[in-house]
Amino acid sequence: MKQKTAAVLAHRTEVERGALPGVIAGLPPDVRERLFATEWFIRHTPVTAAPAQTELTA
């Protein structure tokens, strides 16, 4: 979590443009920790299930 926070805070000069790193930099440290406590991932390449095997395909 420390690396993620450091990466976002490295862009805190974005605050002048109203970008999210600047907003996050303005939050109290305990709020930032709660914000970064959960990560979400989106799979961009769908995984297809293998076709079911039958006696004819086994």
N, C-alpha and C positions, 0 to 999 in steps of 0.2 A: 504494500500500500504506500510505503514511503516513496518508492520510485515513481508511482503514478502521480502522487501529489506533487513531487518535484518537477515532473514533466509538465504538468498543467501550469504550475506557478512560474515556470521558465517563460511562459507566454503572457505574463500578467500585464505587459504593456498594451495588450489588446483592449484593456479597460476603456481607453479613450474612444474606441470604436463601438463599445457596448457588447463586445464578443464574450462568449461564455467563459474563457479562461480568466478574464478580468473580473467577471461576476464571482466566480469560484474563489479567486484570490481575496476578495473582500469578505468572504465568510469566515466566521470564527473557526479555529482549528478543530474543535469537537464536531461542528456541523459538517466540515469537509470530510472528516473521518466517517461519519454516518453516510454521507453521500457516496463515498467510494467503497463502502463496505460490501456492496453487492455488484457483481459484474454480470453483464448480459452479453451473450454471443449470438450472432445470427449466421446460420450456415447458408452460404451463397450457392453452393453446388448441392442440389438435392441428392440424397442417397436413395437409390431404388432397392427394394427388397428383391432378393434372389427368387427366381420362379420356383414354385413348389415342385418337388421331384415326385414322379409317379413311377410305377413299374416300367412304363415305356421309356422314360427319360433317364432312369437310374443306370 
